[in-house]
Amino acid sequence: MPTISRRRFLKISLVSAIGTAAAGVGSFAYAHDIEPENLEIVQLELHLPRLDPAFDGYRLVQISDIHMGTGITTERLTHIVQMVNAQNPDAIALTGDYVTHGDIQPLLPGLVSAFSQLTPKDTSVAILGNHDHWTDPIAVRGMIHDSGLTDLSNSVYTIKRGEALLHLAGVDDYWQREDRLDDVLAQLPGNACAVLLAHEPDYADISAATGRFDLQISGHSHGGQVRLPIINRPITVPLYSTIYPMGQYQVGTMIQYTNRGVGTILPAVRFNCRPEITVFTLRAAATNQADPKASL
């Protein structure tokens, strides 16, 4: 076996250590400065058996988990809103966590300024997330109102095309036990197609059991923010997002979709888990097959 001198060994070790450190610094710089800004527009075509043909091709655009102030500025959010508007949405759904913690009053004008520029054909609807409740839910609801959005917490908004109906429903935050699903179900007339906004994705096990919803859209998990390469799994996800952490799933007769969010919580990094705008094109009839690769 060849031998090397102590001096050469130390030199090789030093070069190796410097290389490893540089790679680590480079990876952190990418995760902190580049990937969080690299927004992905995910296009999905979903066939909903109860969707009336009058709504075939309906475009529902979702954003989630803004976390204003944790890497997201008014300028950045305004750019995201412009990207949403460019998708030609019929309706826009915001699924909670507009803020993170602390004094949110300085952040509210920026949220209102950006969200006021949303331009759907029909409506923009919003629910609250756990962080909104942990900070100041009254102020967040005021921001939603001032932005011209419809607060869909434990309520239903119905869109009409002649005699055809499409229901957009929402529950308030499950983590805080503010959800009132029975109240929502009582507001759903007939058997028309219904889409549910629920911040925590694992709520799908509850909502799907009712048999009343065709699609649930959620956020909350951020996809884990950091996902391990090759196995493509998150290092960790928050409570109530462990079953359906990212992407599309079939839960009984209902589709569950978990959006990765556009913002971050600390540490404000993303790796192998880009922020996301989701564009759903709704189609009448046919049967869905969830893509397992999209889920995990």
N, C-alpha and C positions, 0 to 999 in steps of 0.2 A: 504494500500500500504506500503511495507517495506521501511524503511528509512536507509540511510547510513550516517556515520559521515563525517564531512568536511575533516578530514585527509584522510579517505578512498576514498572519492570522488576525492581529489587531486591526490592520488596515482594512481587511475584508469585512470584519465585523462592523467597523465604523461606517464604511460605505453602505453596508446592508441596513444599518440602523437609520442612517440619513435617508436612504431610499424609502424605508418603511414609514418614517415620520412624514416625508414629503407626500407620500401617497395618502396618508391619513389626513393631512392638511388639505390636500386637493379634494378628497372625498367629502370632507366637511364643508369646504367652500361650495362645492357643487350642490350638496344637500341643503345648504343654508341660503345660497344666493341665486342658484340657477333653477333647480327643479320646482321650487315653490312658485316661480313666475311662469313656468312652462305649462300653461293651461291647455287641457285637452278637451275638445268638443266630441263627446260620445254620441253617436247617432244610433238610435234603436228603433226598429219597426216592431210594434207589438200588436198581435191579433187578439182582440177582446170579443168573445162570443156574444156578449150582450150589447156591444156597441151598435147603435143604429147606423145604417148606411149613410144617413145624412151627415154623420160625423166622420166618415171614412177619410183618412188623410189628415185628421186634426193634429196640430202640432202643439205639444205641451213641453215647455222648457223648464227645467229644474236647476236651481242653484241652492247650495246649502252651506252652513257652517262658515259664515263670513269671518267671524272673530276679529272684528274691526279693532285696529290698534295693535294687534299681534302680527305685525308684518303687512297688514292690509291698511293702506291709506285711502283717503277720499279719492285721490287721483287714480289709484289702482282699481278701486271699486267702480269708479265711473267707466273705466276701460272695460271692466268685466260686464257692466250693464250694456255697453255698446256692442259687445260680442253677443250677448243674449238677444238684443234687438235685431242683430244681423241674421239671426236664425228664423226670422219671420214667424214669431210665435203667435198662435191663437190664444194661448193662455200661458201664464208664468206662475210657477210654484216655488215658494221659498220655504225651506223646511227647518228653520230654526238656527239658534246660536249665532246671533248677529254681533254679540259682544262676548267678553270672556270673564273679566273680574274687575274689581275696584270701582272707582268713580267713572261711570259711563257717560255722564252728562256732556263732557267735551266731545264725545264721539257721535252723539246723536245728530247734530247738524249735517255731518258728512254722510251719514247713512240716509237721511232724508233727501239731501241733495242728489245723491246717486240714484236711489230707488225711485225718485220722482220722475226720472228720465226713462223708466221702463215703458215700452210702447206695444203691448199685446193688442190683438184685435178685440178680444173679449174682456179679459180680466187678469189681474195679478192677485194671488192669494198667498197668505202667509200663516205659519204657526210659530209657536215659541219652542225653544229647546231648553235643556237643563241649565245651561249657563245663563240664559236670559232670566230664568227664575232665581238662580243663585245671586244675581246682581240686583236688578230692579225691574220686575215684570211690568209694573205699571208704566214706567218710563218707556220700556220697549214697545208696549202696546200703543202708547202715544206716538212713538216714532212710526209704527206701522200705519196708523191712522193719518198722520201728517204727510206720509209718503204717497197717500192715495191707494194703499193696498187694502184688501179685505182681510180682516183677522178671521181666520177660519177655525180658530180653536173651539172644539166641541160644537161645530156647526156645519152647515151645508150651503154651498152656492150652486145653483142650477143654471146651466146654459141651455138655451133652446134654439132649435133649428126647425121652425114650423111646429109640428106636434112632437118632434123628437127631443129627448132630454139626455143631457150628460151631467152627472152630479160630481162636483168636486167637494169632498168632505175632509174634515180635519179633526184630529184630537189634540188636546193640550198635552203637556209633557207627562209621559208615563213615569219617569224616574221620580218626579215630585208627586205622583199620584193625582195629577190634575186632569187626567183623561176621564171623559164621560161618554163612553162608547154607546151606552144605552140611549143617551140623549141624541146622539148622532143618528142612530138607527131609527129613532122615532121621527126624525126629520126627512127620512128617505122614502118618498112615496113610490109605489109601484115596484117595478123590477128593472128599471133602466140602469145602464152602465154607471158604475160608481168608482171613482178613484179616491183613495184615502191618503192624506198627508199625515204621517206619524214620525216624529223626530227619531225615536229609537227603532232601529230596524227589526229587532227581535219581537216587537209588538205584533209582527206578522202572524205569529202563532195564535194570538188572541183574535185579531181581525179576520183572519182566514177562516177560523172556526165558525164565524157567523154565516158564511156563505154569501154575504151580501156585497163584497167588494171584488172587483175585477183586477185591480192593481193597487198596491201600496207603494208609495215612494217615501224614502227616508234619507237621513244623513247620519250625523252623530259620530260615526266611527273614524272618519277621515281616511278610511281604508287602512288605518294603522299608522299612516304617515311614513313609516319605514317598513319596507317589506323585503324579506330575505330573497336574494336572487336564486335562481334555479327552482327552489321549491315554491317561490312566489307567495309566501305567507307572511302576515304581519308579525312583528315581534310582540306586540300587545295591542289590544283594542279595549275601549271602555266597556263598562257594564251595560248590558242590554244591546250589545252588538257582536256578541261572540258567535251566534248561530249564523247570522247573515251579514258578515262584515263588509262585503264589497261586491257590487255587480248584481246580476240577475239570478233569481231563484224561482222555482215553482213550489208554492206552499198550498197544497190542496188544489183547489180550482183557481186560486189567486196567484198573480205574479207579484213577487217582492223585488224592488230594485233599491239598492243602497248606493247613494252618490258619495264620492270620496271627498266632497267639499271643495271650497276654493281657498279657505284659510288654514291656519294651523293654531295649535296651542303649544306652549313651551314644552320641550325645546322646539323652536320654530324651524324645523327641518322637514324635508321630504326626500325619500330615496326609494326609487322603483315604485313610486306611488304619486303620480302627477295629480294636481288639482283638476277639477272636472266641472264642466257644464254638460248636462244631459239633455238631449233633444229626443223626445218620444214622438214618433209618428204613429198615431193610433189607427188600426185597421179593423174593419168589421169582420166577424166570423173567423173561421179556421182555428187551428190549435197551436199553442206555443210550445216550443221546446227550449227550456233554459239551457244556456251554454255553461257547462261546469267550469270551463276555463275562465269565463268572466266572473264567476263567483269567487274562486280562490286563486 
